Amino acid sequence: MKPLSYLRLFKFAAILVAAACTSSINAQEAGGIAGSAPAGPSSSYQVSELDYLKISLFVADELQFSTELRVSQDGSISVPHLGSIEVGGKSIDEVRNALYEPYNRDYYVNPHIEITVLAYSERTVTVIGKVNRQGMVPFPSEKGLTLLEAIAAAGGWSNDRLADKKKVTITRTSKTGEKNVISIDARELTTKDYPLEEGDLVNVPERIF
């Protein structure tokens, strides 16, 4: 091959390398921090007791620490430098802010904190009464659950004639132990369903003739 051909080949290879580098940089910019944790739950998800979390802290794209931990029964976690932090019932954004402020103030300059839920605690609602399968129904951690979805998951109405759809009740217990009974006319839930909360007790009574 002539010298000129070698020169042209070298220039062509250099162009390919430069293009590949540019594509890699753009991909990193679009994807965030290289080597960061996978996309976590929505920022509005509320952390619950016994959730299993992964917390990673970066400064200027450099990983400072990454820890996996389970939320305790009292809703707290223990993280490096800070010790015990209350997270139960807080959204992912609220937990991130609760960590950012003391870390930024005392330990790291403008840290980037990533929080991933590696495993959700088991969550259920209970459906009893005139349904085909009484008992506990899984409560999806991210999506949530509605009244009609819970009844469908319990096998549906056991008998359309005997199930009193207009007097369905939801018993909801607050964190302080206070019970609140909500009466629902399920016949009216045609365009908008009623959202449930973890731990709700749904009762479909028998119609009295």
PyRosetta script that sets phi, psi and omega in degrees:
from pyrosetta import init, pose_from_sequence

init()
pose = pose_from_sequence("MKPLSYLRLFKFAAILVAAACTSSINAQEAGGIAGSAPAGPSSSYQVSELDYLKISLFVADELQFSTELRVSQDGSISVPHLGSIEVGGKSIDEVRNALYEPYNRDYYVNPHIEITVLAYSERTVTVIGKVNRQGMVPFPSEKGLTLLEAIAAAGGWSNDRLADKKKVTITRTSKTGEKNVISIDARELTTKDYPLEEGDLVNVPERIF")
pose.set_psi(1, 141.3)
pose.set_omega(1, -178.7)
pose.set_phi(2, -72.5)
pose.set_psi(2, 155.0)
pose.set_omega(2, 179.3)
pose.set_phi(3, -54.9)
pose.set_psi(3, -38.6)
pose.set_omega(3, -178.4)
pose.set_phi(4, -63.7)
pose.set_psi(4, -36.4)
pose.set_omega(4, 179.8)
pose.set_phi(5, -66.0)
pose.set_psi(5, -39.8)
pose.set_omega(5, 176.5)
pose.set_phi(6, -60.1)
pose.set_psi(6, -40.6)
pose.set_omega(6, -179.2)
pose.set_phi(7, -64.9)
pose.set_psi(7, -43.6)
pose.set_omega(7, 179.2)
pose.set_phi(8, -63.8)
pose.set_psi(8, -40.7)
pose.set_omega(8, 179.3)
pose.set_phi(9, -63.4)
pose.set_psi(9, -40.4)
pose.set_omega(9, 179.0)
pose.set_phi(10, -63.7)
pose.set_psi(10, -43.2)
pose.set_omega(10, 179.6)
pose.set_phi(11, -63.9)
pose.set_psi(11, -40.3)
pose.set_omega(11, -179.8)
pose.set_phi(12, -64.1)
pose.set_psi(12, -41.2)
pose.set_omega(12, 178.5)
pose.set_phi(13, -65.2)
pose.set_psi(13, -39.1)
pose.set_omega(13, 179.6)
pose.set_phi(14, -63.2)
pose.set_psi(14, -38.7)
pose.set_omega(14, 179.2)
pose.set_phi(15, -64.2)
pose.set_psi(15, -41.6)
pose.set_omega(15, 179.9)
pose.set_phi(16, -63.8)
pose.set_psi(16, -42.0)
pose.set_omega(16, 179.1)
pose.set_phi(17, -63.5)
pose.set_psi(17, -43.1)
pose.set_omega(17, 179.9)
pose.set_phi(18, -63.1)
pose.set_psi(18, -41.0)
pose.set_omega(18, 179.6)
pose.set_phi(19, -64.9)
pose.set_psi(19, -40.4)
pose.set_omega(19, 179.8)
pose.set_phi(20, -65.0)
pose.set_psi(20, -40.4)
pose.set_omega(20, 178.7)
pose.set_phi(21, -62.9)
pose.set_psi(21, -42.8)
pose.set_omega(21, 179.6)
pose.set_phi(22, -62.3)
pose.set_psi(22, -43.3)
pose.set_omega(22, 179.1)
pose.set_phi(23, -62.9)
pose.set_psi(23, -39.1)
pose.set_omega(23, 180.0)
pose.set_phi(24, -65.4)
pose.set_psi(24, -41.6)
pose.set_omega(24, 179.4)
pose.set_phi(25, -64.1)
pose.set_psi(25, -44.0)
pose.set_omega(25, 179.8)
pose.set_phi(26, -62.9)
pose.set_psi(26, -39.2)
pose.set_omega(26, -179.8)
pose.set_phi(27, -65.3)
pose.set_psi(27, -39.4)
pose.set_omega(27, 178.6)
pose.set_phi(28, -66.5)
pose.set_psi(28, -38.7)
pose.set_omega(28, 179.5)
pose.set_phi(29, -65.3)
pose.set_psi(29, -39.4)
pose.set_omega(29, -179.2)
pose.set_phi(30, -71.4)
pose.set_psi(30, -33.9)
pose.set_omega(30, -175.4)
pose.set_phi(31, -91.6)
pose.set_psi(31, -5.9)
pose.set_omega(31, 179.3)
pose.set_phi(32, 91.9)
pose.set_psi(32, -149.2)
pose.set_omega(32, -174.2)
pose.set_phi(33, -71.8)
pose.set_psi(33, 131.8)
pose.set_omega(33, 179.3)
pose.set_phi(34, -65.5)
pose.set_psi(34, 136.1)
pose.set_omega(34, 178.9)
pose.set_phi(35, 76.3)
pose.set_psi(35, 11.4)
pose.set_omega(35, -179.3)
pose.set_phi(36, -76.7)
pose.set_psi(36, 167.4)
pose.set_omega(36, -178.1)
pose.set_phi(37, -67.9)
pose.set_psi(37, 156.4)
pose.set_omega(37, 177.5)
pose.set_phi(38, -64.1)
pose.set_psi(38, 164.1)
pose.set_omega(38, -177.2)
pose.set_phi(39, -55.4)
pose.set_psi(39, 131.2)
pose.set_omega(39, -176.8)
pose.set_phi(40, -93.7)
pose.set_psi(40, -165.4)
pose.set_omega(40, -179.5)
pose.set_phi(41, -70.5)
pose.set_psi(41, 167.9)
pose.set_omega(41, 177.9)
pose.set_phi(42, -61.2)
pose.set_psi(42, 152.0)
pose.set_omega(42, -174.5)
pose.set_phi(43, -66.6)
pose.set_psi(43, -17.0)
pose.set_omega(43, -179.2)
pose.set_phi(44, -90.4)
pose.set_psi(44, -6.9)
pose.set_omega(44, 179.8)
pose.set_phi(45, -60.8)
pose.set_psi(45, 133.2)
pose.set_omega(45, -179.7)
pose.set_phi(46, -94.3)
pose.set_psi(46, 124.2)
pose.set_omega(46, -179.5)
pose.set_phi(47, -67.0)
pose.set_psi(47, 138.6)
pose.set_omega(47, -178.4)
pose.set_phi(48, -121.1)
pose.set_psi(48, 160.7)
pose.set_omega(48, 175.4)
pose.set_phi(49, -56.0)
pose.set_psi(49, 138.4)
pose.set_omega(49, 178.0)
pose.set_phi(50, 75.3)
pose.set_psi(50, 3.4)
pose.set_omega(50, 168.2)
pose.set_phi(51, -61.6)
pose.set_psi(51, 147.5)
pose.set_omega(51, 178.4)
pose.set_phi(52, -108.6)
pose.set_psi(52, 116.4)
pose.set_omega(52, -170.8)
pose.set_phi(53, -111.8)
pose.set_psi(53, 154.0)
pose.set_omega(53, 167.9)
pose.set_phi(54, -121.0)
pose.set_psi(54, 125.2)
pose.set_omega(54, -179.5)
pose.set_phi(55, -119.6)
pose.set_psi(55, 123.5)
pose.set_omega(55, 179.3)
pose.set_phi(56, -123.1)
pose.set_psi(56, 138.1)
pose.set_omega(56, -179.6)
pose.set_phi(57, -122.6)
pose.set_psi(57, 128.4)
pose.set_omega(57, 179.8)
pose.set_phi(58, -119.1)
pose.set_psi(58, 148.2)
pose.set_omega(58, 169.4)
pose.set_phi(59, -130.6)
pose.set_psi(59, 120.8)
pose.set_omega(59, -178.0)
pose.set_phi(60, 51.2)
pose.set_psi(60, 47.5)
pose.set_omega(60, 177.4)
pose.set_phi(61, 69.2)
pose.set_psi(61, 4.0)
pose.set_omega(61, 179.2)
pose.set_phi(62, -101.7)
pose.set_psi(62, 126.2)
pose.set_omega(62, 179.4)
pose.set_phi(63, -68.4)
pose.set_psi(63, 124.1)
pose.set_omega(63, 178.2)
pose.set_phi(64, -94.4)
pose.set_psi(64, -41.0)
pose.set_omega(64, 172.9)
pose.set_phi(65, -163.3)
pose.set_psi(65, 157.8)
pose.set_omega(65, 174.8)
pose.set_phi(66, -142.5)
pose.set_psi(66, 128.4)
pose.set_omega(66, -176.4)
pose.set_phi(67, -136.6)
pose.set_psi(67, 144.4)
pose.set_omega(67, 175.6)
pose.set_phi(68, -112.2)
pose.set_psi(68, 134.0)
pose.set_omega(68, -175.5)
pose.set_phi(69, -154.5)
pose.set_psi(69, 159.0)
pose.set_omega(69, 178.3)
pose.set_phi(70, -106.6)
pose.set_psi(70, 137.0)
pose.set_omega(70, 177.2)
pose.set_phi(71, -69.0)
pose.set_psi(71, 131.1)
pose.set_omega(71, -176.6)
pose.set_phi(72, -74.1)
pose.set_psi(72, 171.3)
pose.set_omega(72, -179.7)
pose.set_phi(73, -62.0)
pose.set_psi(73, -26.6)
pose.set_omega(73, 179.4)
pose.set_phi(74, -90.4)
pose.set_psi(74, 6.9)
pose.set_omega(74, 174.6)
pose.set_phi(75, 84.4)
pose.set_psi(75, 18.9)
pose.set_omega(75, -178.0)
pose.set_phi(76, -115.2)
pose.set_psi(76, 161.5)
pose.set_omega(76, 172.8)
pose.set_phi(77, -131.9)
pose.set_psi(77, 160.9)
pose.set_omega(77, 176.9)
pose.set_phi(78, -118.2)
pose.set_psi(78, 119.3)
pose.set_omega(78, -175.7)
pose.set_phi(79, -118.7)
pose.set_psi(79, 158.5)
pose.set_omega(79, -179.1)
pose.set_phi(80, -54.5)
pose.set_psi(80, 138.7)
pose.set_omega(80, 177.3)
pose.set_phi(81, 73.5)
pose.set_psi(81, -40.3)
pose.set_omega(81, -171.5)
pose.set_phi(82, -91.9)
pose.set_psi(82, -24.3)
pose.set_omega(82, -176.6)
pose.set_phi(83, 78.1)
pose.set_psi(83, -139.1)
pose.set_omega(83, -173.5)
pose.set_phi(84, -77.8)
pose.set_psi(84, 131.1)
pose.set_omega(84, 178.1)
pose.set_phi(85, -130.8)
pose.set_psi(85, 134.2)
pose.set_omega(85, 178.1)
pose.set_phi(86, -79.9)
pose.set_psi(86, 124.6)
pose.set_omega(86, -179.1)
pose.set_phi(87, -129.2)
pose.set_psi(87, -16.8)
pose.set_omega(87, -176.9)
pose.set_phi(88, -59.1)
pose.set_psi(88, 128.7)
pose.set_omega(88, 179.7)
pose.set_phi(89, 83.9)
pose.set_psi(89, -4.8)
pose.set_omega(89, 179.4)
pose.set_phi(90, -93.0)
pose.set_psi(90, 150.7)
pose.set_omega(90, 176.1)
pose.set_phi(91, -74.5)
pose.set_psi(91, 164.6)
pose.set_omega(91, 177.5)
pose.set_phi(92, -57.2)
pose.set_psi(92, -41.6)
pose.set_omega(92, 178.3)
pose.set_phi(93, -62.4)
pose.set_psi(93, -40.8)
pose.set_omega(93, -179.6)
pose.set_phi(94, -66.8)
pose.set_psi(94, -39.1)
pose.set_omega(94, 176.9)
pose.set_phi(95, -64.8)
pose.set_psi(95, -43.5)
pose.set_omega(95, 179.5)
pose.set_phi(96, -59.6)
pose.set_psi(96, -43.0)
pose.set_omega(96, 179.2)
pose.set_phi(97, -66.6)
pose.set_psi(97, -38.1)
pose.set_omega(97, 179.4)
pose.set_phi(98, -64.3)
pose.set_psi(98, -29.5)
pose.set_omega(98, 177.3)
pose.set_phi(99, -84.9)
pose.set_psi(99, -38.1)
pose.set_omega(99, -174.6)
pose.set_phi(100, -62.0)
pose.set_psi(100, -45.8)
pose.set_omega(100, -173.0)
pose.set_phi(101, -59.0)
pose.set_psi(101, -53.2)
pose.set_omega(101, 179.8)
pose.set_phi(102, -70.2)
pose.set_psi(102, -34.5)
pose.set_omega(102, 177.8)
pose.set_phi(103, -65.0)
pose.set_psi(103, -43.8)
pose.set_omega(103, -179.3)
pose.set_phi(104, -67.4)
pose.set_psi(104, -34.9)
pose.set_omega(104, -177.3)
pose.set_phi(105, -75.0)
pose.set_psi(105, -39.6)
pose.set_omega(105, -168.8)
pose.set_phi(106, -116.0)
pose.set_psi(106, -18.8)
pose.set_omega(106, -170.4)
pose.set_phi(107, -130.5)
pose.set_psi(107, -42.7)
pose.set_omega(107, -173.4)
pose.set_phi(108, -131.5)
pose.set_psi(108, 149.3)
pose.set_omega(108, 179.0)
pose.set_phi(109, -90.7)
pose.set_psi(109, 116.1)
pose.set_omega(109, 176.9)
pose.set_phi(110, 46.8)
pose.set_psi(110, 61.6)
pose.set_omega(110, -178.4)
pose.set_phi(111, -72.2)
pose.set_psi(111, 150.8)
pose.set_omega(111, 172.7)
pose.set_phi(112, -106.1)
pose.set_psi(112, 121.8)
pose.set_omega(112, -174.1)
pose.set_phi(113, -114.8)
pose.set_psi(113, 127.3)
pose.set_omega(113, 177.1)
pose.set_phi(114, -112.3)
pose.set_psi(114, 134.8)
pose.set_omega(114, 179.7)
pose.set_phi(115, -125.1)
pose.set_psi(115, 124.9)
pose.set_omega(115, 179.0)
pose.set_phi(116, -124.4)
pose.set_psi(116, 134.6)
pose.set_omega(116, 173.5)
pose.set_phi(117, -88.3)
pose.set_psi(117, 109.4)
pose.set_omega(117, -179.0)
pose.set_phi(118, -79.2)
pose.set_psi(118, -31.9)
pose.set_omega(118, 178.6)
pose.set_phi(119, -153.5)
pose.set_psi(119, 132.5)
pose.set_omega(119, 179.1)
pose.set_phi(120, -88.1)
pose.set_psi(120, 146.0)
pose.set_omega(120, 174.5)
pose.set_phi(121, -68.0)
pose.set_psi(121, 154.0)
pose.set_omega(121, -178.8)
pose.set_phi(122, -68.8)
pose.set_psi(122, 127.3)
pose.set_omega(122, -178.0)
pose.set_phi(123, -128.9)
pose.set_psi(123, 138.7)
pose.set_omega(123, -176.8)
pose.set_phi(124, -144.2)
pose.set_psi(124, 162.8)
pose.set_omega(124, 161.5)
pose.set_phi(125, -121.9)
pose.set_psi(125, 159.4)
pose.set_omega(125, -179.6)
pose.set_phi(126, -114.7)
pose.set_psi(126, 132.9)
pose.set_omega(126, 179.8)
pose.set_phi(127, -119.1)
pose.set_psi(127, 124.6)
pose.set_omega(127, 179.7)
pose.set_phi(128, -129.6)
pose.set_psi(128, 173.0)
pose.set_omega(128, 177.8)
pose.set_phi(129, 96.1)
pose.set_psi(129, -143.3)
pose.set_omega(129, -172.5)
pose.set_phi(130, -84.6)
pose.set_psi(130, 66.0)
pose.set_omega(130, 171.3)
pose.set_phi(131, -127.8)
pose.set_psi(131, 163.4)
pose.set_omega(131, -174.6)
pose.set_phi(132, -74.1)
pose.set_psi(132, -30.0)
pose.set_omega(132, -179.1)
pose.set_phi(133, -134.1)
pose.set_psi(133, 92.7)
pose.set_omega(133, 178.0)
pose.set_phi(134, -70.3)
pose.set_psi(134, 147.3)
pose.set_omega(134, 177.2)
pose.set_phi(135, 139.1)
pose.set_psi(135, -163.5)
pose.set_omega(135, -176.6)
pose.set_phi(136, -82.4)
pose.set_psi(136, 141.7)
pose.set_omega(136, 178.2)
pose.set_phi(137, -120.9)
pose.set_psi(137, 130.8)
pose.set_omega(137, 178.8)
pose.set_phi(138, -57.7)
pose.set_psi(138, 139.0)
pose.set_omega(138, 178.1)
pose.set_phi(139, -107.8)
pose.set_psi(139, 106.8)
pose.set_omega(139, -178.1)
pose.set_phi(140, -59.4)
pose.set_psi(140, 128.8)
pose.set_omega(140, -173.7)
pose.set_phi(141, -64.7)
pose.set_psi(141, -41.4)
pose.set_omega(141, -176.2)
pose.set_phi(142, -88.8)
pose.set_psi(142, -45.9)
pose.set_omega(142, -171.9)
pose.set_phi(143, -78.9)
pose.set_psi(143, -32.6)
pose.set_omega(143, -173.8)
pose.set_phi(144, 83.0)
pose.set_psi(144, -173.5)
pose.set_omega(144, -175.7)
pose.set_phi(145, -150.1)
pose.set_psi(145, 142.6)
pose.set_omega(145, 177.7)
pose.set_phi(146, -107.5)
pose.set_psi(146, 169.7)
pose.set_omega(146, -177.7)
pose.set_phi(147, -60.2)
pose.set_psi(147, -51.6)
pose.set_omega(147, -177.9)
pose.set_phi(148, -66.4)
pose.set_psi(148, -32.5)
pose.set_omega(148, 176.0)
pose.set_phi(149, -65.3)
pose.set_psi(149, -39.8)
pose.set_omega(149, 179.4)
pose.set_phi(150, -66.4)
pose.set_psi(150, -40.6)
pose.set_omega(150, 178.6)
pose.set_phi(151, -66.1)
pose.set_psi(151, -39.3)
pose.set_omega(151, 177.1)
pose.set_phi(152, -63.9)
pose.set_psi(152, -40.0)
pose.set_omega(152, 179.5)
pose.set_phi(153, -67.4)
pose.set_psi(153, -24.1)
pose.set_omega(153, 177.0)
pose.set_phi(154, -88.2)
pose.set_psi(154, 13.9)
pose.set_omega(154, 176.9)
pose.set_phi(155, 93.3)
pose.set_psi(155, 2.8)
pose.set_omega(155, 179.3)
pose.set_phi(156, 83.2)
pose.set_psi(156, 178.5)
pose.set_omega(156, 179.1)
pose.set_phi(157, -61.8)
pose.set_psi(157, 134.7)
pose.set_omega(157, -178.6)
pose.set_phi(158, -71.5)
pose.set_psi(158, -27.2)
pose.set_omega(158, 178.0)
pose.set_phi(159, -160.7)
pose.set_psi(159, 116.4)
pose.set_omega(159, -176.5)
pose.set_phi(160, -58.6)
pose.set_psi(160, -30.7)
pose.set_omega(160, -177.2)
pose.set_phi(161, -81.0)
pose.set_psi(161, -33.1)
pose.set_omega(161, -176.2)
pose.set_phi(162, -90.6)
pose.set_psi(162, -28.0)
pose.set_omega(162, -179.6)
pose.set_phi(163, -72.7)
pose.set_psi(163, 124.3)
pose.set_omega(163, -179.7)
pose.set_phi(164, -87.7)
pose.set_psi(164, 86.8)
pose.set_omega(164, -173.8)
pose.set_phi(165, -66.7)
pose.set_psi(165, -22.2)
pose.set_omega(165, -177.1)
pose.set_phi(166, -84.5)
pose.set_psi(166, -5.7)
pose.set_omega(166, -178.1)
pose.set_phi(167, -125.9)
pose.set_psi(167, 33.5)
pose.set_omega(167, 176.8)
pose.set_phi(168, -68.2)
pose.set_psi(168, 136.3)
pose.set_omega(168, 179.3)
pose.set_phi(169, -119.0)
pose.set_psi(169, 149.0)
pose.set_omega(169, 174.5)
pose.set_phi(170, -122.8)
pose.set_psi(170, 118.5)
pose.set_omega(170, 176.4)
pose.set_phi(171, -98.9)
pose.set_psi(171, 120.0)
pose.set_omega(171, -175.8)
pose.set_phi(172, -118.4)
pose.set_psi(172, 126.7)
pose.set_omega(172, -178.5)
pose.set_phi(173, -104.2)
pose.set_psi(173, 125.4)
pose.set_omega(173, 179.8)
pose.set_phi(174, -77.3)
pose.set_psi(174, 171.3)
pose.set_omega(174, 179.6)
pose.set_phi(175, -65.3)
pose.set_psi(175, -20.3)
pose.set_omega(175, 178.4)
pose.set_phi(176, -89.1)
pose.set_psi(176, -0.8)
pose.set_omega(176, 178.6)
pose.set_phi(177, 93.9)
pose.set_psi(177, -1.6)
pose.set_omega(177, -179.7)
pose.set_phi(178, -75.4)
pose.set_psi(178, 133.6)
pose.set_omega(178, -178.4)
pose.set_phi(179, -101.1)
pose.set_psi(179, 135.2)
pose.set_omega(179, 178.5)
pose.set_phi(180, -125.3)
pose.set_psi(180, 124.5)
pose.set_omega(180, -178.8)
pose.set_phi(181, -101.8)
pose.set_psi(181, 123.9)
pose.set_omega(181, -178.2)
pose.set_phi(182, -110.6)
pose.set_psi(182, 125.8)
pose.set_omega(182, 178.6)
pose.set_phi(183, -96.5)
pose.set_psi(183, 132.6)
pose.set_omega(183, -176.6)
pose.set_phi(184, -129.4)
pose.set_psi(184, 134.2)
pose.set_omega(184, 169.9)
pose.set_phi(185, -92.9)
pose.set_psi(185, 97.8)
pose.set_omega(185, -173.9)
pose.set_phi(186, -66.0)
pose.set_psi(186, -16.6)
pose.set_omega(186, 178.7)
pose.set_phi(187, -67.4)
pose.set_psi(187, -23.0)
pose.set_omega(187, -178.0)
pose.set_phi(188, -88.8)
pose.set_psi(188, -3.9)
pose.set_omega(188, -178.1)
pose.set_phi(189, -87.3)
pose.set_psi(189, 63.4)
pose.set_omega(189, -178.2)
pose.set_phi(190, -97.3)
pose.set_psi(190, -37.7)
pose.set_omega(190, -179.1)
pose.set_phi(191, -110.7)
pose.set_psi(191, -23.0)
pose.set_omega(191, -178.9)
pose.set_phi(192, -138.7)
pose.set_psi(192, 117.6)
pose.set_omega(192, -178.2)
pose.set_phi(193, -83.4)
pose.set_psi(193, 168.7)
pose.set_omega(193, -178.8)
pose.set_phi(194, -103.0)
pose.set_psi(194, 122.6)
pose.set_omega(194, -177.5)
pose.set_phi(195, -74.3)
pose.set_psi(195, 138.6)
pose.set_omega(195, 176.3)
pose.set_phi(196, -98.8)
pose.set_psi(196, 168.3)
pose.set_omega(196, 174.1)
pose.set_phi(197, -123.0)
pose.set_psi(197, 154.8)
pose.set_omega(197, 178.6)
pose.set_phi(198, -53.3)
pose.set_psi(198, 133.8)
pose.set_omega(198, 177.9)
pose.set_phi(199, 89.0)
pose.set_psi(199, -3.2)
pose.set_omega(199, 178.9)
pose.set_phi(200, -61.9)
pose.set_psi(200, 149.0)
pose.set_omega(200, 173.3)
pose.set_phi(201, -113.6)
pose.set_psi(201, 115.5)
pose.set_omega(201, -179.2)
pose.set_phi(202, -100.7)
pose.set_psi(202, 128.4)
pose.set_omega(202, 179.5)
pose.set_phi(203, -122.9)
pose.set_psi(203, 122.2)
pose.set_omega(203, 175.5)
pose.set_phi(204, -103.3)
pose.set_psi(204, 103.5)
pose.set_omega(204, -175.0)
pose.set_phi(205, -77.7)
pose.set_psi(205, 166.2)
pose.set_omega(205, 176.8)
pose.set_phi(206, -86.3)
pose.set_psi(206, 137.8)
pose.set_omega(206, -179.9)
pose.set_phi(207, -69.5)
pose.set_psi(207, 135.6)
pose.set_omega(207, 178.1)
pose.set_phi(208, -101.7)
pose.set_psi(208, 122.2)
pose.set_omega(208, -177.8)
pose.set_phi(209, -93.1)
pose.dump_pdb("model.pdb")
